[in-house]
Every structure is written in C-alpha cells, then in structure tokens.
C-alpha cells in the first residue's frame, strides 16, 4: 500500500492529465506526500463543513 500511495502522489498530476480529470495544485501533492511520510492521521474538519477553502490550507492544518 505504501508503494501505491507514494506512486500516486508522485505521479498523480501526469496520470490525472492523461484521463482529463482536474489536478490538484502541485504543492498539494507534495504536502500530501509529506503528511503520508509523517503518518499524519485524522480529520481537519472537526465535523463542520467548509466552503471555499484551498486544499493546501487543509493539508497544512493540524488534525483534530
């Protein structure tokens, strides 16, 4: 599983373009990979939905 997640986060932008999905910002993949390597678990929402927040801002939050 570790190899799959690392492969996806490192190659995601190219794979996503190939299937014509909307990619995340490049920084988001790097932040997600860093969080994965730190074994960062949990949610950052606290049970409250939010609109208009950037993916990078979510990845930078501390989990609850």
C-alpha positions in Angstrom: 0.0 0.0 0.0 2.8 2.4 0.8 4.3 2.0 -2.7 1.0 2.6 -4.3 0.3 5.8 -2.3 3.8 7.1 -3.0 3.5 6.3 -6.7 0.1 8.1 -6.9 1.3 11.2 -5.1 4.5 11.4 -7.1 2.8 10.7 -10.5 -0.7 11.9 -9.8 -0.5 15.1 -11.9 0.6 13.3 -15.0 -1.9 10.5 -14.6 -4.8 12.9 -13.9 -4.0 14.9 -17.1 -4.0 11.7 -19.1 -7.6 10.8 -18.0 -8.7 14.5 -18.2 -9.5 15.0 -14.6 -8.8 18.2 -12.8 -5.5 18.0 -11.0 -4.7 19.5 -7.5 -2.1 22.2 -7.3 1.4 20.7 -7.4 2.1 21.9 -3.9 -0.9 19.8 -2.6 0.7 16.5 -3.9 4.0 17.4 -2.2 2.2 18.3 1.1 0.1 15.1 1.0 3.2 13.0 0.4 5.0 14.8 3.4 1.9 14.1 5.6 1.9 10.5 4.5 5.6 10.0 5.4 4.9 11.6 8.8 1.9 9.1 9.2 -0.4 12.1 9.8 -3.8 10.8 10.6 -7.2 12.2 11.5 -9.5 14.9 10.2 -9.0 18.6 9.9 -12.7 19.5 9.7 -14.0 18.9 13.2 -17.5 17.9 11.9 -18.1 21.3 10.3 -18.3 21.6 6.5 -16.4 24.4 4.9 -16.7 26.0 1.5 -14.1 27.9 -0.4 -11.0 26.6 1.4 -7.9 25.6 -0.6 -6.6 22.0 -0.5 -3.2 23.3 0.6 -4.8 25.1 3.6 -6.4 21.8 4.7 -3.2 19.8 4.3 -1.4 22.4 6.5 -3.8 22.2 9.3 -3.3 20.1 12.4 -5.6 17.1 12.8 -8.3 17.0 15.4 
